[in-house]
Amino acid sequence: MKYKSLKYLRLRTGREHQFFEDFRSENYVGVSYGLNTDISKHLFENWRDFNAKYIDEIIKRSDGLKSRVGAGLNCGVIWTLCKGIQTGAVIICQDSKKYYHACKVTSNYYYNGNEPHHRRKVEWFGKPFDSSQMTNELSSSLNAQNTLIDISKYEQELDELINGNSAMKLVSADPSIEEPSEFALEKHLEDFLVNNWSSTSLGKKYDIYSEDGEIVGQQFPSDTGPIDILAISKDKKTLLVIELKKGRVSDNVVGQIQRYMGYVKSDLAENNQEVKGVIIGLEDDVRLTRALSVTSNIEFYKYKVNFKLYK
């Protein structure tokens, strides 16, 4: 049966996908973070109100181990799953064998007092699929370490995968992209930076943001879209927003990183933390130079590709 979704999300089902079988067998999806209390009376229409209500509570329940950034991220996941998505949304989960499964949300929020998860009932449908059947862009997004991410922009491809039409190879038609070849290269650059962070100049001063030993700073969710990389200085005094230019119009990328920095400053940073930004691209240009000349706390880093072939 074909199903046209209202929205798509990807949900991580615990470490090593430990909760997937429970979700599948009992027809629900859920999140916890130790907030084992009924939150139905506090699922406000605005997620910021929910964060204000529960950030300190999550920090307290973690014995103070979580930062405000981590607790805010946890609150955002809980609110989004329990309130922020409509009945009929499609959620993609992965099992321990790395296959993806799709389910449709069929109920509003509910909480079983004896169980840890804040839940939504779901209906599973379609055959499982794996990364070999999807575009590199979708595969990379699904691998992000964040618990819950919005993947609605891949709706057409996911519809095809769920309906059994494998090997979809779609080409991005984003009008903000000036250089498609640069865009393709920098999609791989993001993963390269994360995997080789310690050997970069930024890695000497900053760490990619992590929670509970897992990197969550790649494709970090915000209220205006995912941040390419969120890092924190080793002395914990500075949060760094990193945005790859990805062939985009310079005016667009500067405006985007400013919006991300505003979100981090408003919703995540402690009172004693400052927020800085870095744009990384293959080349700068006059528009980028002009925009950054009147913008504080944002720097531009140029990268070079060094390709050698040896016999």
C-alpha positions in Angstrom: 0.0 0.0 0.0 1.4 3.4 -0.9 1.5 5.9 1.8 2.2 9.7 1.5 3.8 10.9 4.7 3.3 14.3 6.4 6.9 14.2 7.7 9.9 11.9 7.9 12.3 11.5 10.9 15.0 9.1 11.8 15.1 7.7 15.4 18.1 6.0 17.0 16.8 3.1 19.1 19.4 3.2 21.9 23.0 2.1 21.9 23.6 -0.7 19.4 19.9 -0.4 18.5 19.1 -2.2 21.8 15.4 -1.1 21.9 14.5 -1.8 18.3 13.0 -5.3 18.9 10.9 -4.0 21.7 9.6 -1.1 19.6 8.9 -3.5 16.7 7.2 -6.2 18.7 5.1 -3.8 20.8 4.3 -1.3 18.1 5.6 1.8 19.6 8.6 4.2 19.5 9.9 6.1 22.4 12.6 8.1 24.2 13.6 8.4 27.9 16.7 10.2 29.1 15.8 9.3 32.7 12.8 11.6 32.8 10.5 8.9 34.2 7.4 11.0 34.8 4.2 11.7 32.9 4.8 14.9 30.9 1.4 15.1 29.2 0.4 18.3 31.1 3.6 20.1 30.1 3.8 19.3 26.3 3.5 23.0 25.5 2.9 24.2 21.9 6.3 25.9 22.0 9.3 23.6 22.5 11.2 26.4 24.2 8.7 26.4 27.1 9.1 22.6 27.4 12.9 23.1 27.5 12.6 25.8 30.2 10.5 23.4 32.3 12.7 20.3 32.1 16.4 21.2 31.3 17.3 21.6 34.9 15.3 18.5 35.8 17.3 16.4 33.3 20.6 17.8 34.6 19.5 16.9 38.1 18.5 13.4 37.2 21.9 12.8 35.5 23.6 13.8 38.8 24.8 17.0 37.1 26.8 15.1 34.4 24.8 16.7 31.6 25.6 20.2 30.4 22.8 22.6 29.4 23.7 21.9 25.8 23.2 18.1 26.3 20.1 18.6 28.5 18.6 21.0 25.9 19.2 18.4 23.2 17.5 15.7 25.2 14.5 18.0 25.9 14.2 18.8 22.2 14.1 15.1 21.3 11.5 14.3 23.9 9.3 17.2 22.9 9.6 16.5 19.2 8.7 12.9 19.5 5.9 13.4 21.9 4.4 16.7 20.6 6.2 18.1 17.6 5.2 15.5 15.0 1.7 14.8 13.9 -0.1 11.5 13.7 0.7 10.1 10.3 4.4 11.1 10.4 6.8 8.4 9.3 9.8 7.4 11.5 12.8 5.4 10.2 14.6 3.1 12.7 17.6 0.9 12.2 18.0 -2.7 13.6 21.1 -4.4 14.9 21.9 -5.7 11.4 21.9 -2.2 9.9 18.6 -2.5 8.0 16.2 0.4 8.1 12.5 0.0 9.0 9.7 2.5 8.5 6.7 3.0 10.7 3.7 5.4 10.8 2.8 7.3 14.0 -0.8 6.3 14.9 -1.4 7.9 18.4 -0.7 10.9 20.5 1.7 10.8 23.4 1.3 8.3 26.2 3.3 7.1 29.2 3.3 3.8 31.0 4.4 4.4 34.6 6.3 1.1 34.8 8.3 1.7 31.6 11.1 4.2 30.9 10.0 5.4 27.5 7.8 8.4 26.5 5.8 6.8 23.7 3.8 7.0 20.5 2.0 4.0 19.0 3.1 3.1 15.5 2.2 0.9 12.6 5.1 -0.8 10.8 4.9 -1.2 7.1 7.0 -1.9 4.0 10.1 -4.0 3.6 13.4 -3.1 5.3 16.1 -1.5 3.2 19.8 -0.6 3.6 22.2 2.1 2.7 23.2 0.4 -0.6 19.8 1.3 -2.0 19.9 5.1 -1.3 21.8 8.2 -2.3 25.0 9.1 -0.6 23.4 12.3 0.8 20.5 10.3 2.5 22.9 7.7 3.8 25.2 10.3 5.3 22.2 12.0 7.0 20.9 8.8 8.5 24.3 8.1 10.0 24.2 11.3 12.2 24.6 10.4 15.8 21.7 12.5 17.1 18.8 10.6 18.5 16.1 12.1 16.4 16.6 14.0 13.1 14.3 15.5 10.5 14.8 13.9 7.1 11.8 15.3 5.4 13.8 16.8 2.6 14.4 13.2 1.4 10.7 12.4 1.3 10.6 11.5 -2.4 13.5 9.1 -2.1 12.2 7.5 1.1 8.7 7.0 -0.4 10.4 5.0 -3.2 12.5 3.0 -0.8 9.5 2.1 1.5 7.5 1.1 -1.5 10.2 -1.2 -2.7 11.7 0.9 -5.4 15.4 0.4 -4.6 18.5 2.1 -6.0 17.0 5.6 -6.2 19.6 8.0 -7.3 18.2 11.5 -7.1 20.2 14.7 -7.9 19.8 17.7 -5.6 18.0 20.6 -7.2 18.6 23.2 -4.4 18.5 26.6 -6.1 20.9 28.0 -3.5 23.7 25.8 -4.7 26.0 27.6 -7.2 28.6 24.9 -7.7 27.2 21.3 -7.7 30.7 19.8 -7.9 31.8 21.7 -4.8 28.6 20.7 -3.0 29.3 17.0 -3.7 32.9 17.3 -2.5 32.0 19.1 0.7 29.4 16.5 1.6 32.4 14.1 2.0 34.5 16.8 3.7 32.1 16.9 6.6 32.6 13.2 7.3 36.4 13.7 6.8 36.5 16.5 9.3 34.6 14.5 11.9 36.7 11.4 11.4 40.0 13.3 11.4 39.2 16.1 13.8 42.2 15.7 16.1 44.6 16.3 13.2 43.0 19.6 12.1 43.9 23.0 13.3 40.4 23.4 14.9 40.9 20.1 16.7 43.8 21.5 18.7 41.5 23.9 20.5 38.0 22.4 20.1 36.3 19.1 20.5 33.2 18.1 18.5 30.3 18.1 21.0 29.7 14.7 22.5 27.1 13.3 25.0 27.6 10.0 26.9 30.7 9.2 24.8 29.0 9.6 21.5 29.5 12.5 19.0 26.3 14.4 18.7 27.8 17.6 17.2 27.5 16.5 13.6 24.3 17.6 12.0 23.2 19.1 15.4 19.5 20.0 15.3 18.4 23.6 15.7 15.2 25.5 15.1 16.4 26.7 11.7 17.9 23.4 10.4 20.8 21.1 11.3 24.2 22.6 12.2 27.0 20.9 10.2 29.3 20.6 13.2 28.9 22.0 16.7 32.1 22.0 18.8 33.2 23.2 22.2 36.5 24.6 23.3 38.6 22.4 25.5 38.2 24.9 28.4 34.4 24.8 27.9 34.2 28.5 27.5 33.4 28.7 23.7 30.8 27.0 21.6 31.8 26.9 17.9 29.3 26.6 15.0 30.9 25.2 11.9 29.2 25.5 8.5 30.5 24.1 5.2 29.9 26.4 2.3 28.9 23.4 0.1 28.9 25.5 -3.1 26.2 27.8 -1.8 25.7 31.5 -2.5 27.9 33.4 0.0 25.1 35.6 1.3 23.1 32.5 2.1 25.8 30.7 4.0 26.6 33.8 6.1 22.9 34.3 7.0 22.5 30.6 7.8 25.5 30.5 10.2 24.3 33.7 11.9 20.9 32.0 12.5 22.6 28.9 14.0 24.8 31.0 16.2 21.8 32.9 17.4 20.1 29.7 18.3 23.1 28.4 20.2 23.6 31.7 22.1 19.9 31.9 23.0 19.1 28.3 23.8 22.3 26.3 24.6 25.1 28.5 25.8 25.7 29.0 29.5 26.0 32.6 30.8 29.8 32.4 30.8 30.1 30.9 27.3 30.6 32.8 24.1 29.6 31.6 20.6 31.8 31.8 17.6 31.4 30.6 14.0 33.6 29.2 11.2 32.7 28.8 7.5 34.8 26.3 5.6 34.9 26.4 1.8 37.0 25.7 -1.2 37.3 29.3 -2.2 36.2 32.7 -0.8 34.8 35.5 -2.9 34.1 39.2 -2.8 30.5 38.7 -1.4 31.8 36.4 1.4 34.7 38.8 2.3 32.4 41.8 2.4 29.8 40.0 4.5 32.4 38.8 7.0 34.1 42.2 7.3 31.1 43.5 9.2 30.4 40.3 11.1 31.9 39.6 14.4 33.0 36.2 15.7 32.9 34.4 12.3 36.0 33.3 10.5 36.6 31.7 7.0 38.8 28.6 6.6 39.9 27.5 3.2 40.7 23.9 2.5 42.9 22.3 -0.1 42.5 18.9 -1.7 45.8 17.0 -2.0 45.4 14.0 -4.3 48.4 11.9 -5.2 48.6 8.6 -7.1 51.6 6.3 -6.5 52.6 3.1 -8.2 
